[in-house]
């Protein structure tokens, strides 16, 4: 068994035995379950987590269910966002108020955008400088960076960022530890390497209160804007700030275990694929004898 898989199992047991240590999984959206579609258009994405409802869109601006070749060679169903009108909304949830948060997204962008495109963004009625502040989220910008942010009490963004390549799958991790006012980001690539997006950004002193909307694939609290052009396979939101980044730190262990679980689910070949690859390699080896 891989060392990475052992780590996932160990931390999964820790989560079951002492869940409070690593927070609660509030939202879990995976394209392997809970997708309601008609004619390919996705009207609902069921939450498999502990709190809150499904992500829905009752209009014409629904993402599509699409088949994508994943890094491990598997063809999987994912949500396709067109960068023009597609998005899903998670209704207001008090579970996202006044707490620290960590979110994960398995995504691929079609190209480097000409302007900001949001993968995930959450809005509140209070907590910073205006009545409808978009308090935290993750987006791509025109210089090819992926960014995750919180806010301070004046409404200013506190963000971390990292350069990424278009047309490649990544797992992005954003976290806002409101108790220490820190914002951090990490990005795992399709080789399983996690890169830290610079030192923790401090000063995210706002207190999110009155959650009114969390949007997938776009921004804004009224008319949607800043649409994401690409694919999303999975999203998760936990009510804990996993900012620890030193060896042996329990927050680092938990964060990387969740990322590795997503990596194994979406980026690692299925056993049948491995068998086919093995047979192919064996045939090549025989021919060279």
Secondary structure by P-SEA (a helix, b strand, c coil): ccaaaaaaaaaaaaaaacccccccccbbbbcccccccccccccbbbbcccccccccccccbbbbbccccccccbbbbbbbbcccccbbbbccccccccccbbbbbbcccccccccccccbbbbbcccccccccccccccccccbbbbbbcccccccccbbbbbbbccbbbbbbbbbcccccccbbbbbccccbbbbcccccccccccccccccccccccccccccccccbbbcbbbbbcccccccccccaaaaaaaaaaaaaaaacccccaaaaaaaaaaaaaaaaaac
